[in-house]
Amino acid sequence: MLDDEQYAIENLNNILENFVPNTEVVVCFTDPVEAIKKIKNYDFDVLFLDVQMPRLNGFDVLQKMGAIDFQVVFITAYERYALRAFRSNAVDYLLKPINTNDLKNTVAVLQKMKDTGLLDSAMQHRYNNSLRNFFTSLKAGNTYQENITLKSSDASITIVPVDTIKRIVSTKQGAVFHLSDQKQVLSGLTLTECEGILAPERFIRCHISHIVNKDFIREITTKRTGTAILNDGAIIPISARRKAQVLKQF
């Protein structure tokens, strides 16, 4: 782990030791420059990386390391656009002060990836691509991205061009993205989180269980509730309370 504040390292160590079984802290750094020089001498699975540090922040540190062979969990007090960047790219993060349950859940997902063999070279390559997209989105500030990274419940990663998203449907397992090539991608996002990472002038929350890309809408019926008919013939319900908001988009 890397954090410029010693008490923060001790706090994270304490939580891991007392509440997250089967974890071992391999090495801790408080100096980002030293970490860049020495961290690749160690064999580990996950780097817990503080974002706000003097001299170099966590993003700078990771970019200077280049391609990596481990997963990263950012620890941040950031809000607003930075959180959109995290979610758009399926980058793991924990908000300060660290919540024990959030930490346990994050470690459980990473452990599942390791146990099921998902941390292979192909997955790591996709993960590095996801991090590059993440840094690009940070530099862009508060804009929405051309590609988003989706992480499913089994922790597999899929990078999806936003232009190909026709609609998103909420299910018990997570949000299912329906793409223009007829593929479907299950993600661990909620529809509310999807709304936060997709441009609202293009992606419309027309129903409690549906988001639709207006570029794929062929026709809208305006009966008591309403429906959106897509180019592929899919019929998407429009709830009564959202109908006026949907019609404003056209």
Secondary structure, DSSP 8 states (H G I E B T S, - for coil): -B-S-HHHHHHHHHHHHHHSTT------BS-HHHHHHHGGGS--SEEEEES--SSS-HHHHHHHH-S-SSEEEEEE---THHHHHHHHTT-EEEESS--HHHHHHHHHHHHHHHHTT--SHHHHHHHHHHHHHHHHHHHHTT---SEEEEE-TT--EEEEEGGGEEEEEEETTEEEEEETTS-EEEES--HHHHHHHS-TTTEEEEETTEEEEGGGEEEEE-SSS-EEEETTS-EEE--GGGHHHHHTT-
